[in-house]
Amino acid sequence: MKSPKLFFTSLIITTVFAGTSSAQDTTKRDTTKQVFVAIEQKPLFPGGYHAFGAYIGKNLKYPEVARLLGLEGKVFVKFIIEKDGSVSTVTPIKCLGAGCESEAVRVIAMSPMWEPGIQQGQPVRVQYTVPITFGFGGVREPTYMKALRKSNYGFVFFIKGNTYSINEAEAILGKSFDPTTIETAELYDNPKYVMPDKKAVYLVVMKNS
């Protein structure tokens, strides 16, 4: 099992803001519902963008299932800074699984008020896209089937087009495997793999499946 201490000391956070707009819009129009991505004065998190990165690093929690699997990677989150500086419409646009999307959305949604973006002297709605990287740092450890069995969660594997129980998957992958070979892990509701003694069952999709 991946150490919780490793998460708290080595969590990697990336906060890069990206827009998709072309030229700055200087025409007069109704901006009540319009969303900008390129404006005269960008929204500002209290203390600046470095403070925003520090805020995410302090509040983001590594989901338990992702930690058990050793799952690492980026989750891209799209959101809007409203005219009053509040955060709304928080949506993941690139998924990793195992609870990482919901955790990234939770942290962005609970963000404190920003200074709103300004266009032509008026506050406007502004869209941002932020990639957040979940990672342990340091040397990658293998994921052990034994640790997955002992956990509070059940795991089913999708390997090369077929679905396998954890015992069947162990015969294919071995007693441990490289977590970088995981594509994603999602909640799995299939009567064939009901595990009443577990909190939930996850389908682990392996790469090149």
C-alpha positions as CSV (number, residue, x, y, z in Angstrom):
1,M,0.0,0.0,0.0
2,K,1.2,3.5,-0.8
3,S,2.1,5.4,2.3
4,P,-0.2,8.2,3.4
5,K,2.8,10.1,4.6
6,L,4.3,10.0,1.1
7,F,1.1,11.8,-0.1
8,F,1.3,14.6,2.4
9,T,4.9,15.3,1.9
10,S,5.2,14.9,-1.8
11,L,1.9,15.8,-3.4
12,I,2.6,17.6,-6.7
13,I,0.3,20.4,-7.8
14,T,0.4,22.2,-11.1
15,T,-1.7,25.3,-11.7
16,V,-1.4,26.7,-15.2
17,F,-4.1,28.9,-16.5
18,A,-5.2,28.4,-20.1
19,G,-7.6,30.2,-22.4
20,T,-9.1,29.4,-25.8
21,S,-10.2,32.8,-27.0
22,S,-8.6,34.6,-29.9
23,A,-8.5,38.4,-30.0
24,Q,-9.7,40.6,-27.1
25,D,-13.3,41.6,-27.6
26,T,-13.7,45.4,-27.4
27,T,-17.2,45.7,-28.9
28,K,-20.2,46.8,-26.9
29,R,-22.5,43.9,-26.1
30,D,-24.6,42.4,-23.3
31,T,-22.1,40.8,-20.9
32,T,-24.6,39.5,-18.4
33,K,-24.2,35.9,-19.4
34,Q,-21.2,36.2,-21.7
35,V,-18.1,34.3,-20.6
36,F,-14.6,35.7,-21.5
37,V,-11.3,33.9,-21.7
38,A,-9.2,36.9,-22.9
39,I,-9.9,40.2,-21.2
40,E,-8.2,43.5,-20.2
41,Q,-7.8,42.6,-16.5
42,K,-7.7,39.0,-15.4
43,P,-9.3,37.7,-12.2
44,L,-6.9,37.4,-9.3
45,F,-6.9,34.9,-6.5
46,P,-6.1,36.5,-3.1
47,G,-2.3,36.7,-3.0
48,G,-1.9,35.9,-6.7
49,Y,-1.5,32.7,-8.7
50,H,1.3,31.3,-6.5
51,A,-1.1,31.6,-3.5
52,F,-3.7,29.7,-5.6
53,G,-1.3,26.9,-6.1
54,A,-0.5,26.9,-2.3
55,Y,-4.2,26.8,-1.5
56,I,-4.7,23.7,-3.7
57,G,-1.7,22.0,-2.2
58,K,-3.0,22.6,1.3
59,N,-6.6,21.6,0.7
60,L,-6.4,18.8,-1.9
61,K,-6.6,15.3,-0.4
62,Y,-5.4,12.2,-2.2
63,P,-8.4,9.9,-2.7
64,E,-8.1,6.7,-0.9
65,V,-8.7,4.4,-3.9
66,A,-6.2,6.4,-6.0
67,R,-3.6,6.0,-3.3
68,L,-4.3,2.3,-2.9
69,L,-3.8,1.8,-6.7
70,G,-0.8,4.1,-6.9
71,L,-2.7,6.1,-9.5
72,E,-1.0,9.3,-10.6
73,G,-1.8,11.8,-13.4
74,K,-3.5,15.1,-14.3
75,V,-7.1,16.2,-13.9
76,F,-8.1,19.2,-15.9
77,V,-10.8,21.3,-14.3
78,K,-12.8,24.1,-16.1
79,F,-14.5,26.8,-14.0
80,I,-15.9,30.3,-14.2
81,I,-15.0,33.3,-12.1
82,E,-18.3,35.2,-11.8
83,K,-18.6,39.0,-11.8
84,D,-18.7,39.0,-8.0
85,G,-15.5,37.0,-7.7
86,S,-17.2,33.7,-6.8
87,V,-16.4,30.4,-8.5
88,S,-19.1,28.5,-10.4
89,T,-19.6,25.8,-13.1
90,V,-16.7,23.7,-11.9
91,T,-16.4,20.8,-14.4
92,P,-13.6,18.1,-15.0
93,I,-12.8,17.9,-18.7
94,K,-10.0,15.2,-18.5
95,C,-10.6,12.3,-16.1
96,L,-8.2,10.1,-14.2
97,G,-10.7,8.2,-12.1
98,A,-10.6,6.7,-8.5
99,G,-12.2,9.9,-7.1
100,C,-9.5,12.3,-8.4
101,E,-12.1,14.3,-10.4
102,S,-14.5,14.8,-7.6
103,E,-11.7,15.9,-5.2
104,A,-10.2,18.4,-7.7
105,V,-13.7,19.8,-8.3
106,R,-14.3,20.0,-4.5
107,V,-11.2,22.0,-3.9
108,I,-11.8,24.4,-6.8
109,A,-15.4,24.9,-5.8
110,M,-14.6,25.8,-2.2
111,S,-12.1,28.5,-3.4
112,P,-12.3,31.8,-1.6
113,M,-13.6,34.9,-3.5
114,W,-11.4,36.2,-6.3
115,E,-11.0,39.7,-7.6
116,P,-13.2,39.6,-10.7
117,G,-12.0,40.1,-14.2
118,I,-12.6,43.5,-15.8
119,Q,-13.5,44.3,-19.4
120,Q,-14.2,47.9,-20.5
121,G,-14.3,49.0,-16.8
122,Q,-16.9,46.5,-15.8
123,P,-16.7,43.1,-14.0
124,V,-17.3,40.1,-16.3
125,R,-17.5,36.4,-16.1
126,V,-14.2,34.7,-17.0
127,Q,-13.4,31.0,-17.7
128,Y,-10.2,29.2,-16.7
129,T,-8.9,25.7,-17.2
130,V,-6.5,24.4,-14.6
131,P,-4.6,21.1,-14.7
132,I,-4.0,19.5,-11.2
133,T,-1.5,16.8,-11.0
134,F,-1.9,14.0,-8.4
135,G,1.4,12.3,-7.6
136,F,3.5,10.8,-4.9
137,G,6.9,12.0,-6.0
138,G,10.1,10.0,-5.6
139,V,10.6,6.4,-6.8
140,R,7.4,4.7,-8.0
141,E,6.4,1.7,-6.0
142,P,4.5,-1.3,-7.4
143,T,0.9,-1.9,-6.6
144,Y,0.4,-5.2,-4.7
145,M,-2.7,-7.3,-5.2
146,K,-2.5,-8.4,-1.5
147,A,-2.9,-4.8,-0.4
148,L,-5.9,-4.3,-2.7
149,R,-7.6,-7.5,-1.3
150,K,-7.1,-6.3,2.3
151,S,-8.6,-2.8,1.6
152,N,-12.1,-1.7,2.1
153,Y,-12.7,-1.7,-1.6
154,G,-13.3,-4.4,-4.2
155,F,-11.4,-4.3,-7.5
156,V,-12.2,-5.8,-10.9
157,F,-9.8,-5.5,-13.9
158,F,-10.4,-4.8,-17.5
159,I,-7.4,-6.3,-19.5
160,K,-7.2,-6.5,-23.3
161,G,-10.9,-6.4,-23.8
162,N,-11.9,-8.8,-21.0
163,T,-13.1,-8.3,-17.4
164,Y,-11.4,-10.3,-14.7
165,S,-11.7,-10.8,-10.9
166,I,-8.7,-9.8,-8.8
167,N,-7.7,-13.5,-8.6
168,E,-7.9,-13.9,-12.4
169,A,-6.1,-10.6,-12.9
170,E,-3.3,-11.7,-10.6
171,A,-2.7,-14.8,-12.8
172,I,-2.2,-12.4,-15.7
173,L,-0.4,-9.4,-14.0
174,G,1.4,-11.1,-11.2
175,K,1.3,-10.4,-7.4
176,S,2.2,-6.8,-8.2
177,F,2.2,-4.5,-11.2
178,D,3.4,-1.1,-12.3
179,P,0.7,1.5,-11.5
180,T,1.6,3.5,-14.6
181,T,-0.1,0.8,-16.6
182,I,-3.5,1.8,-15.2
183,E,-5.6,3.9,-17.7
184,T,-8.4,4.8,-15.2
185,A,-10.4,3.4,-12.3
186,E,-14.2,3.9,-12.0
187,L,-17.0,2.7,-9.8
188,Y,-18.4,-0.5,-11.2
189,D,-21.9,-1.8,-10.7
190,N,-22.2,-5.3,-12.1
191,P,-24.3,-8.0,-10.4
192,K,-21.6,-10.5,-11.3
193,Y,-19.0,-8.7,-9.1
194,V,-21.1,-7.7,-6.1
195,M,-19.0,-7.5,-3.0
196,P,-21.2,-6.8,0.0
197,D,-18.3,-6.7,2.4
198,K,-16.7,-3.8,0.5
199,K,-17.5,-0.1,0.5
200,A,-17.6,0.0,-3.3
201,V,-16.3,-1.9,-6.3
202,Y,-13.9,-0.3,-8.9
203,L,-13.2,-1.3,-12.4
204,V,-9.5,-0.9,-13.1
205,V,-8.9,-0.4,-16.8
206,M,-5.4,-1.3,-17.8
207,K,-3.7,0.5,-20.7
208,N,-3.7,-1.0,-24.2
209,S,-7.0,-2.8,-23.2
